[in-house]
Amino acid sequence: MNGLTARLLNAVVNGAKPDVNLDPLLTHAGKNKILLHLLRALNIQGSMRERQESSISKVIEVVQILSKFLKNYDYAFFKLIKPISYVPADVDLLVDASQAKNAAHEIMRLGYTTAVKDPYCITLTKGNSIIDLYVHPSLGGAIFIDGQRLLEYSCTMEFNGVEIKSLESYAEALVTASHAVYKERIYTLNDYFTVRDWADGRAFQLAEELKCTSALKLAIKLNEAISRGLVETPYKIPLRIWANLLIQKILKDPQTRSTSKNLVVALGSKCGLKLLISKFTRESY
């Protein structure tokens, strides 16, 4: 239980400030996408805290503006509200398929331009601000979870004082597990806390409906190992396990199977090949 992950958990959960040099712990928190939470939990001041607080303030501003501009749309933020504080790298939105084109134009009125477009996601950028507008969460154009079904589990929640449309907590837990397992092949403490706190019986029922039970079960298994100090995070899911789960997903989920050809085409492209090499060779963060 002397690893960095165990020490980080102790600091975040119990507020235990290590007597040793904090730099390795702060670096580890950044890799695990919980740096802001750690800085706040230990009341650490300084330039790093200022940068994190400034970054989250910019995200809050973007979210507030989007909520206003998209108020008449059927949409929901996801991968945004978590049981811990963190600064997301981008703002992710699910939107009704029939409204996606208009929603993208609405966002472009704010000065954003299209950077990347695949069959089920448009990435829009303005300076350092990135918005991913999804119809379905996907990997290389292959759907790994039905975004239109997820929209049925949207609700009103509060994000840093801003009232927004988001997913129910148990649906967010399922998205978190599925995204980590199928798309990222990396499991972080950000994922750990989301699954630990929000994955309940309703999450498993939804997982059954959306054919994502294997991803959620793996996340639960990883959480148990992390809690016991047996796994260091960020944890890179072994290639054999990842490939097996992805194949199972394709075989069991008609929607994933019918769109898997998009993944094949994407991997045949130069950018897709780089993505594949990254998933095979990158480190665990």
Buried (B, 14 or more C-beta within 10 A) or exposed (E): EEBBBBBBBBBBEEEEBEEEEBEEBBEBBBBBBBBBBBBBBBEBEEEBBEBBBEBBEEBBEBBBEBBEBBEEBBBBBBBBBBBBBBBBEBBBBBBBBEBBEBBBEBBBEBEBEEEEEBBBBBBBBBEEBBBBBBBBBBBBBBBBBBBBBBBEBBEEBEBBEBEBBBBBBBBBBBBBBBBBBBBBBBBBBBBBBBBBEBBEEBBBEBBEEBBBBBBBBBBBEBBEBBEEBEBBBBBBBEEEEBBEBBEBBBEEBEBBBEBBEBBEBBBEEEEBEEBBEEBEEEEBB
